């Protein structure tokens, strides 16, 4: 068995314009001071990493890794959640998602998609130069407007949507395969890959591609009323990244899963800081350890109530206390009496 690596922290929710959150060196020193051992790097802010340069220059990639290591940390994964979203967008979301792209391709869905695909390919090459084996992203969504449709979906719509999603992602997955890096899709509402069934549909369409893997985040499953522990039993062989994020779901006579258009504070389902929600992390860490999960446990902080710096400060010891240092012997070895083949035959009447 393997001991899960961690604690790590996803930096996306903490990046800002004030020190220590405005440069890679200073934010790494901040994270290390809280007890983190790894950082997951978003890739749209060049103050932290120039993705294209990291893909093309080993010298620059070594400099980025050196900056992180100078703080006593490791890079856990790179993240292209926002670029991955732009690989596949239903036109109804064009204006909303344009802000994820550079100004040069806004208002031009074809150019925006081409830019996003190239970003993913850069991420594969940059990950390889940084010595990483997993990458965090979103799948994007062509079908999300039809997830709970009225009127009913036209026949063949889902099949067509997943065929196209697979067509767009297959060349990206092949580049990641060439680079020896797993693509870890965060299964998430708003993405076409939002639960196990939709992931399986996609996996079928990409020919069970070995790099089409999973980022496990139980908070999204709490809000969907999905069994997040059985999910590990089913998909553990594909889980290669892990966001440690808490959530709670408290339905009432007035609202349930859809939240009634309420803000986060007033929704039945909302994300919480670690330990403040309903996720059974003892069971999750036990299952992932049982199945030899090979990666990092990374805090993704999102909470409707608590200050982010408090969530980060509490998150490192929370994760550390849940990581199971695996045993190298059975607990009942003290009662072992050695191997005696003749005696074993006698005990069995052989």
N, C-alpha and C positions, 0 to 999 in steps of 0.2 A: 504494500500500500504506500501511497505518497502523502506527505504532509502538504496541505494546501498552502500556497505562498500568500503572504500578506502581512499586515494590512496594506492595501493600496487605496488610492483616492483618484476619482475622475475629476479633472481640473475644470471642466467646462463651466460648472455652476459658480466657480470662484474667481475666474478671470475678471479683471477690472482695470480701471485707469489709475488707481492709487496703489502705492507700495503696501504690502509685498506682493500684490496680485497682478502686477503689470509687467513682469519679466519672468523668463524661465528660471533664471538663477534664484531670484528672490522668492518666487512662489515655491520652489523646491525646498529652500531653506525653511520656509514656513511650514510646509508639510512634514519635513523631517523633524522639526521641533515638536510636532504634535504626536510623533510616534509612528508615522507612516514609513513604509519601506519601499513603496513603489508609487508611480504616478502614471495614470492613463492620460495621454495627450490628445486633445482635440487638434485639428489640423487646418483650421480656417484662419487662424490668427498668426501672422508671420512673426510676431514678437516672440512666439514660443517655438514654432518650427516652420520653416519654409519647405512645404511639402515637395515641390518640384525639385528644389535644390538637394533635399535629402535623398530623393530618388536618383539623382544624377551624379552626386558627388559623395564618394566615400569619406573624403576629408571633412566635409561639412557634417555628415551623419556622425562621424566620430566626435566632432566638436559638440554636437547636441547631446550625445550620450555622455560625454565627458562632463558637461555642465550638470547633468542630472546626477552623475556619480559623485561629483564633488560635494554634493549635499548628503551623500550616503544613501542614495536612492537608486532604483532601477526603473526603466520604462517598462510598464506592464504590457500595454498595447497602444497603438495609435487608434484614433477614432475618426471615422468619416460619416458620422450619423447624418449631418446636414447634406453632404454631397451625395450619400447613398439615397437620401430621400428624393433627390433630383434626377436619379436614374429613371424613375417612372412616376409621372404625375398625371392625374386626370385633369383635363382642361378646366374643370370647375375651380381648381386650386391654383391656377396659374399666377394670379396676382399675389396671393397670400405667400407662395413659396418663392417668388422672385427675389425676395430679400436675402435668401440664402446664397444667391449667386452674385458674382461680380457685376458691376454696372454694364460692362461691355456686352453681356449676353442677356440682360433683362429684357423682357418683352419679346424674346425670340426663343420659343420652346425648343426648337431643334438645336440651336447653338448652346442653349443652357444644358440640355441633355448631353451633348457631346463633351462639354466642359466637365460635367459630373463624371462621365465615364473615364475621361482622362485622369481626373483626380483619383479615382479608385485605382487605376493602374499605377499612378505615381505612389499611392499608398502601399501597394504590394511591393514595389521596388524599394521604397524607403524602409519598410518593415524588414526586408531582407538585409539591407545595409546596417540596420540597427540591431540585428541578431534576434528579431522577434519572430514568434511562430503563430501568433493569433492576431486578428484585427477586428475591431468593433465597428458595426455599421447598421444602417437601416436598409430595408429592401425597396422602399418606395411603394406607391400604390396607384394602380389604375382602377381598381374595383371598389375602393372604400366607399364611394357614394352609394353603392348598391348593397352594402353589408346587411341592411335590414330594410328591404325595399318595399315601397308601395308606390305604384303598382308592382306586380311581381317582375322579377328579372326575365328578360327575353331568353328563350332557349339558346344555349351555347355561349352566353355572355361570359360566364366564369371560365369555361374552357379557353375561349379566345383570349381573355385577360391573362391567364397564367401562361399560355403559349407565348404571348408577347413579353411578359415579364422574364421568362426563361430565356427568350431570344436575346434580350438586352444584357442579361447577367452572365450568360454562358462564356462569352469572350473574357469578361472580367475574372470569372472564376478560373479560367485557364491561365491567365497571367499570374494570379495568386498561386496556382499550382506550380508553375515554373519557378516561382520564388520560394516555395516551401512554406507558405503561410496559409492558415485557415481563415476563411471569411466567417465571422461570427455575427449572424443576424440577430439583432435584439427583437424578440417577438413582442409586438407593441401595437395597441390600438392606433388606427390611422395608417398602418402599414398593411399591405396585402398579406404579409406573414405576421398574423396576429394571434395565432393559437397553433396547436399541434396539427389539426386537420389541414389548415392552410399551408403550413410548412411542408407537410407530406405531399400536398398537391404540387408545390414548387419543386420539391426534391425529385418527384417523378418526372417532371418536365425537363429537369437538367440532368437526367440520366443518373440519379443517385451520385452526383458529383462529390468526390471525396472532400473537397474544400468547402462545400456548402454546409457550414456548421452553425452552432447556436451560441448566443449570449443569453445566459439564464438570469432573469430578473423576476423574482417572485411577486414583486409589488403589482405588476401588471396583471398577474393571474388572480390575485385577491380581488381586484376591481372587476374581473370578468367572472368571478365565482368558479374558477377553474382549479382543479386539484393540483396544486403546485408541487406536491411531494410525489404523486404518481407520475407526474410529468418527468421527473428525474429518472424514475424507474424505466420509463419508456424510451427516453431520448439521451440517456447518459453518455452513450458512445459518441454523440455529436456535440455535447456541451464542451466548449473550449474557452469560454469566458464567463464571468460571473459578476453581476452588479449586486452588491449587498444593499438593498433598499427596502424600507418598511412601508406598510400601507394599512389602511383599515377600511372596512365596508360596513356601514351601519344603516341599512335600509329602513324606511319608515312607511307610514301610510300615505305619504306625500311623494316620495321619490325612491328610485332604486338605481340600477346600473347607469342609466342615462343622465341622471343628475339634474334634470329639469332646467337646464341652461344656467345653473347656479355657478357662482365663482367657487374657487377651490375650498375656501373655508366652510362653505355651506353645502357642499356635496355629500351625498351618502358615502361615496368612495373617494378617499383622498390619500395622498402620500404623506408619510410622517418620517421624522428622524428615527434613527435606529433605536429600537427598544420602546418607542412610543406607540407602535402600531400593533397589528395582530399576527404578523408573520412568525412562524415557529422556526427560528433560525437554528435552534439546537438540532432539530430533525433534519434541516437542510444540510448543515455542515456534516452531520453523521452520514447522510446518504451520499453526498459528493465524495466524502472520504472513502466510504465503502466501495464506490465505483472507480476509485483511482483518478478523480478529476485532476488534470495535470497543470492547471493554471493558477491564476491569482484570484483572491477575494478582494474586490475593489468597491469602496464606498461610492455610491452615487447619491449625493445628498439632494433631496427635494422634500420640502415640508411646508405645509400651509401656515404653520404657526411659529416654529422656532427659528431663531436667527441662524444663518448659515455657518458662521464661525463657531457657534456653540455646537451645532450639529457635527462639524468637522472635528472639533475637540473631543466630543464624546464618541465619535465613530471609530477612531483608531483602537482604543482599549476594548470597545465592544467587539470588533472583529477579532482582535488578538485573543480575547477570552473565548471565542467560539472556534478558533482553529484547533483542530485535534492533532496533537503530536502522535503520529502513528506508532504502534507498538512493534517491536521486532521479535516478540515471542508470545505464545498463548498464555493466558492468565493462569491456567491450571498446569503449566509445565512443572511446577514444584512437585506434583504428584506423579510425574512420569516415571516409569520403571524400565525404560530402554526398549530396544527392539529385540525380540526373541522369537524367531520364526517358528521354532518347534513348539514353544508354548502357545503361540497364536493358533496353530493347528490343533493343539490339544483342547484349547478353549472352545473351538468350533466343532470339536468331535471329528476332526479329519484324520 
